[in-house]
């Protein structure tokens, strides 16, 4: 069996383990947090997806969830928290404010957290329903399995990690993106 | 409605310290000459009839195009007498400074910092007149009417490809 096939299967197994064991860091700044909390509660029960354990230290987390408005003043804080997280790491922007700035079109609100950190999944809504959080989590799990998360792509490029999509894509296909 | 506080002010200040007064539905207000801002406030706090011992609010209004341009607005309340008053002081654009009232009401500290931060009003005698909402690197006073609405001043370089 060729070595590359072996490593790509290993990456798939590792990504499978990663996607069902996400440790969240909730960066909650605004009213979205009230709706977001419901996803932890029994009714929506995010534990069904293996992401029920919030770590309130970024060094122990691999999923940063930006919940609420980000101001220009918070930009350096958010960036530092993201930088402190161990790789690979993923980011979900919860709600329109975290995604685009929402209805804040002024001198103080940042037009989306993706101005300073790479965001993997955006959730619209003001606030979004808890179901949307679960939907986004499943979308993120698909990205993780395929190795398409921002930080996974960066890791592959910088350190030569073998991509899981080596086995998914036909030989010779070097296009960027998901290839779906 | 009795104008208790305005009557007290009229008795005490006869040399033009009070520029204008009004009373609607029991809400008394007085426009004070900025030079006498602190003296009027201290009188209202210490006077036995007015007894306005509680500082409620201080903010600023930018009336761009009017002279004077800024209005500093303060609300006072009497815990004992249960009445309140609104004091205003007009400040010109080229000298928007006024006496600080932190020595009278410590609670005025952050309110004056806010008015300084967002309107650029300078409070003379304030113990620590720094920005309170915006960051120190911010240039300008964003609630002035001639400040651009989306005059963002990012602290971090934007990620490539991000849309403002």
Interface residues (C-beta under 8 A of the other chain):
Chain A: X72 X73 X75 X76 X79 X105 X106 X107 X108 X110 X111 X112 X114 X115 X116 X117 X118
Chain B: X133 X134 X135 X142 X147 X148 X149 X150 X151 X152 X153 X154 X155 X156 X158 X159 X162 X163 X164
